[in-house]
Amino acid sequence: MRVALAQITSGPEPKANLDLVAERTREAAEQGADVVVFPEATMACFGVPLGPVAEELDGPWAGAVASIAAAHDVVVVAGMFRPSDDGRVFNTVLVTGRGEHLGYDKIHLFDAFGFAESRTVAPGAAPVTVTVAGVTVGIATCYDVRFPELFRLLADRGASAVLVPASWGAGEGKRSQWELLVRARALDCTSWVFACGQADPLASGGSARGTAPTGIGYSTVASPFGEIVAQLDEKPGLLVSDVDLDAVEAARTAIPVLANRRL
């Protein structure tokens, strides 16, 4: 299975962001990708009201992404927002294409570093895995990467890779934390981790959006041995890498942490 990480800077207008999804999906498909992963908040960037843009998985935005995926015979994974019954929204990862059309609602909300995602976003409760090209992959989102239990659970459910759309907040030490956490989660579940972040808005010719976590770039592919095997810088870009199932088997034989757990 070939995975493309499409590092973009999404703006506040969902329709305009669809153009980015279409362009990057076409480029990824031309490079043989089976899965094209976009960042968290692809539908609309953080730092703007999310309620007015939120819609269900059968709405026009997700439908348009599904059409893009179908046109290129790939699975597209992209962050969007769905309405919640309590007036907030769900921070949802849309997974669509090749017979799939579902969402993962972010379980762990970013109430940290002075930001309170839970004020406007409701937590999800159900982990999600899908199978693409014979490979089971798990889905996580941004702040989820700080919680190893979720990644181990996804591995228990058969995942050999975990896809992590993110919109990582900037700040002192945040890049090193991002890289450390992606590598650590790969080791925790002895799986590939494909972590796709929003590009730094400043590197895209834009401006910072207050305290909202709008991205630092550095989308990263980590092997089941916790090694960074590919990475982008802070600018928009496309990173294509393969899932090597032999590496998963080798890691789980050499470092059988999943089998050796006692708690």
N, C-alpha and C positions, 0 to 999 in steps of 0.2 A: 504494500500500500504506500502510495506517495502522497505526502502532505505538503501543502503550500501554506505558509504563514503570510497573510496580506496585511502588513503594517501600514495603516492609514491614519490620517487625522480627520475624524468625522466632525461635521459642523452641526448646527442646530436644526437644519432642515432635513427631515427624513427623505424627501424626494431627491434632493441633491446627493445625499449619501448613497442612494441606490445607484447613481452613476458610477461612484467609486467601486461599489460591489460588482457591477457589470464589467467594468474595465479590468479589474484585478482578477476576476474569475476567468475571463477570457485568456488573460496572460498565463494564469496558472494551468488552465486546461491545455494550452499549447505546449506546456512543459511536462505534460503527462500526469498531472495531479489527479488523484482520486477524491481528495478532500481539500477544500479551501477554507482556512480558518481566518476569520476577521476578528477584530478586537471586541471586547465588551463595549457597550454603548455605540455600536456602529450605527444604529438607527438614528440616534441623536446624542450629541456629546453631553457629558455632565456639565453642570454650571448653568443649565437652562431649566425651566419648569418641565417636568417629565409627564405629568398628568395629561396635558393636552395632546401629546404625541402618542401615548400608549394605545395599543390596540391588540386584539386577540390574534391567535395564530392563524385564524381564517380570515383575517383582515387584509386590506390591500397591500400593506408594506410587506408582510410575510409572504403574501401571494406573489408579489413581484420578485422577491428573492427566490421563491420556488421555481418561477419561470426561468430565471437566470440559470439556476442549477440544472434544470431540465435541458435547457438549450445547449449546455456544454457537457452533459452526462457526468456531473460531479455531485458530491455532497458539499453544500455550503453550510458553514457554522458561523453564526454572527450574533452579536449582542443586540437585543431589542428590549422593549418595555411593554408589559401587559397590565391592564387594569386589575386592581385588587378590590375585593368587596368592602374593605374598610376605608376606601378613599385614597390609599397609597397605590403604588404600582409594584409589580414584580420585575426584578432585574433578570431577564430571561435570555438564555442562549437558544436561538433557533437552530435546529438541525433539519435540513431539508435537501431532498434529492435522492435519486435511486430508490424510490419507494418509501422513503422516510419523510415525515413531516411532524416534528414534535419539538417540545421545548423543555429545557432544564431551568428551573427557577433557583437563583442563587441562594444557597443555604446560609452562608456566613456573611453577615452584612458589615460593611466597613464603618464601624463606630470606633475610630482610632485616629490618632494624630490630629485631633481637633475637628474631625469631620464626622457627621452623624448620618450615615446612609439610612438608618432605620426610621428617621423622621419622615421620609418620603417613600421608602421602599419596604415592602413586606417580605419576610423571609420565606424561602421555599422549604420543603421538607423531604423531597424524594430524590435520591441519587439516580443518575441516568447513564445507561450504556447503550451503544448501538453497534451494529456489525457492518463494516464496509470492506468490500473486497476480501472477505473471509477473516478480517481482523476485528476483534472486539475492542472498542475504544470507550473510555469514560469521559465525562464532561465535568469540568469545574470552572469557576470564575474568580479571577483576581484574588480577593482576600481569602478565598477558599484555600489558596496555596499555603497559608499559614497553619493549616489543620491537617496533620498527617493521617488522622483517622479516616477522613473521606477518601484519600488516595488508596489506603489499604483496602477499604471496603470495595472500591471500584476494581482493584486487582482481584479480590475474592470473587467478584462477579464476572471474572474472565478477562478484564481489560489488560491488554498488552501495551497500550498507549493511553495517555490522558491528554486531552486537548483543553487548554486553559486560555480562553479569551480574557484580556485584562485591559484596564485603563489605570495604570499604576500612578499613584500620586508622587509628585516630585518632592525633593527635600534632601537634607543632609543624610548621607548613608543609604538612601532608598535604592539606588542602583545596586549596591553591593548586597543589600537584603534580597532584592529581586533575584539576582543570580544565585545566591546561596540557597534560597528557598526552592527555586526550581530544581536545582541539583539535588537538594535534600529529599524532595518529594519523589524524584526519580529513584533514589536509593531506597526510600521507605517502601515503595511498592515494586521495586525492581522492574519498572516499566519505562518506556519512552515517555517523555513529557515534551509536548509541543506548546509553548507558551507564547501567545501572540498579543503584543501590547499596542496601544495607541502610540503613534509617533509623537514626538515632542512638538506641540503646536508652534513653538518658536522656530523649530527647524523646518516647518512647513510654511513659513512666512506669516504666521498668525501671531497672536498675542496670548499671554497667560490669562486664564479665566478665574481669577480670584483664588479661593482655597479649594476649588473643585479638583478632584483627581483626573486630570485630562491627559496623562500619559508622559512617559519619558523615552519610549522606544525600547530598543534592545530586546526585541523578540528573540527567543532562545529555544534551541533544541538540545535537550539533555538525554544522554543514553541511560540505560538501566544500571550502569555502573556509576552514574552521577557525573559524567564528563560532559562538558559543553562541546558539542560537535559542530554546531553552526549557530551564528548569531548575526543580527543586524545591528546597525548603530542607531542614532536617535532620529534619523530621517525616514520618511516613507520609503518602503521597499517591499520586495517579494522574496521570500526565502523558501526554497523547495528542498525537501529531504525525505528519505525513505524510512519506513519502519522495518528494521531488521529483526525478524522474529528469532533468529538464531542467537542474537545478542541477549534477548530476553531469557531464553532458555539457559544460556551460559551464566547470566547473572543470578538466576534463581537456583542454579546448581552450586555456584561458588559462594553466594551470599544468601542462604535460604531463610531470610528473616521472616517471610510470610509463614513458612512451615514451622519455624522455631518459636513463634510467639507463645507466651504463656498467659498473657492477659488480654 
